[in-house]
């Protein structure tokens, strides 16, 4: 198993502050099919939502954004109680807390985010510079293969 900590804004669609207008809503999850195609190649990868969307939607609603065959692999969300910090690596801290809370500290993990400061330099991070495009797709695919082969050390859970 590999856990994928997933951000939405700036990854699966353009970032836009709340409230969203109709033009922005029409672009929601435009890049999700590309991510889902990678997930279908690797059924051992499960998703945990690390996006701020977890603050506005239930887990069932978040699962509903995904294709039916992927929904069951969306395990949960990181906890919102650590949001107040602006600390570098705050999403990594949230990810590590999720792993501790669910007895998954030995499970390798990967993150997809558009903000490099959300994770520490040792993280297996797919950094999206222009959403989850072809380059990010290939980076994720190669990182999953590397993690599955055991060639990449999993970032420690402290």
N, C-alpha and C positions, 0 to 999 in steps of 0.2 A: 504494500500500500504506500502511496505517496499522497500527502495532503497538499492541495493547491489553495493558497490564501489569495482571494481574488478581489480586486478593486473594480468598480464599474466605471465611474466618471473618468474620462480621459483614457480609458482602456477599451471598453465595449461601445462607447459613444463619446461624442465631444462633451467636455465639462461645461456646465452652465449652472449658475447659482439658482437656488430656489427662490421664488416659485418659477417653474418652467413654463414657457409659453408653448403654443401649439407647434411652432416651427421646430423647437428643440425636441418636443415629445416625438415628433415624426422620425427623429434620428436615433431614438433610444434603441440600444442593443443591436445596432447595425453591424457590429463586428463579432457578435456572439456566435453566429454560424461558423465562423473561421475557428474560434476557440473550441466549439463543440466537435468540429471535425478532428482536431487533435485529441480531444478527450475520448472519442470513439476508437482511436488507434490504441489507446492505453487505458483499458478498463480498470486498471489498478489505481488510477488517479481519482481522488475524491476532492470535492470542492468545499471550502469554508469561505463564506462571504465576509470580507474584511472592509467592504465599502461602507460609507456613511449611509447608504440606502438601508442598512440594517436597523437604523434608528427610526425609519419611517414606514417600514414594511415588516409583516410577520414572516416567519420562515416559510410558511406555505406560499405566501405571495412572492417571495424571492425565488422559490423553486419554480413557480409558475412562469417566470421569465425564460426558463430553459426549455429545450425540447423535451418531449415526454420521456424519451429514452435516457436522458441525462439527469432528470429531476431527482431520482432516488440516490444519486451520487452527491447531491448537495447535502452535506452532513449537518451544517449549522452555521452559526455566525460567531465572530469574535465578540467578546463582552464590551458593551458600551461604557462601562464604568471607568475606563482608563483614558477616555477621550480628552480630558481636561489638559493633559500635558502637551506641550509643544516640543518635547524632547526629541532629538534625533533618534530614530529607531522606534518611535512609539508604536507603529503597526507591528513591528517585529516583537515588541514586548507583549502586545495583545495576542499575537500568534502563539508565542511561547506559553502564555497563560492558558490559551485554549488547549494546547497540547498537554499541559499539566492537568488541567481540569478534567480531561477525557482520557487520562492514562495512555497518552500517545507520544510520550517524550522520546521514545526510540524510533518513531516513524519519521522517515525523511520528509522534508517539506520544501516547497517552492512557492514563491510569491510572484504575482503579476500586479504591477502598480505603475503609475505615471509620475510618482514623486519619489526621487531617490532617497530623500531624507527620512522617509517612512521606515526604511530598513537600514541595518548596519552593513558595512562593507563586506562582511563575511557571508551575507545572506545569498541564497540561490534566488536571485531576483531577475525577472524578465522586465526590464524597464521599457515602458511604452512611450516613445517619443512622439508618435503620431497615431495613437490608438493601436489596437492589436492587428497590425498589418502583416504582410508577408514576411518581413524580417523578424518580427516578434514571434510569429508562428514557427518559423524555423529554429529560432533560439530556444523556444519552449520545447520543441520536439527533441532537439539535441540535449538539452538539460535533463529532460526526463530519461532519455537513454543513458546518459552519464550517471545519473543518480541510481537508476535501476541496476546498472553494472557494478555499482559500488565504487566507482572511480572517484566520485566527489564526496568529500566529507560533509556530513550533515551539519549545519550550523547548530551549535550547542544550545540547549535549553537551560537557562540559568534560573 
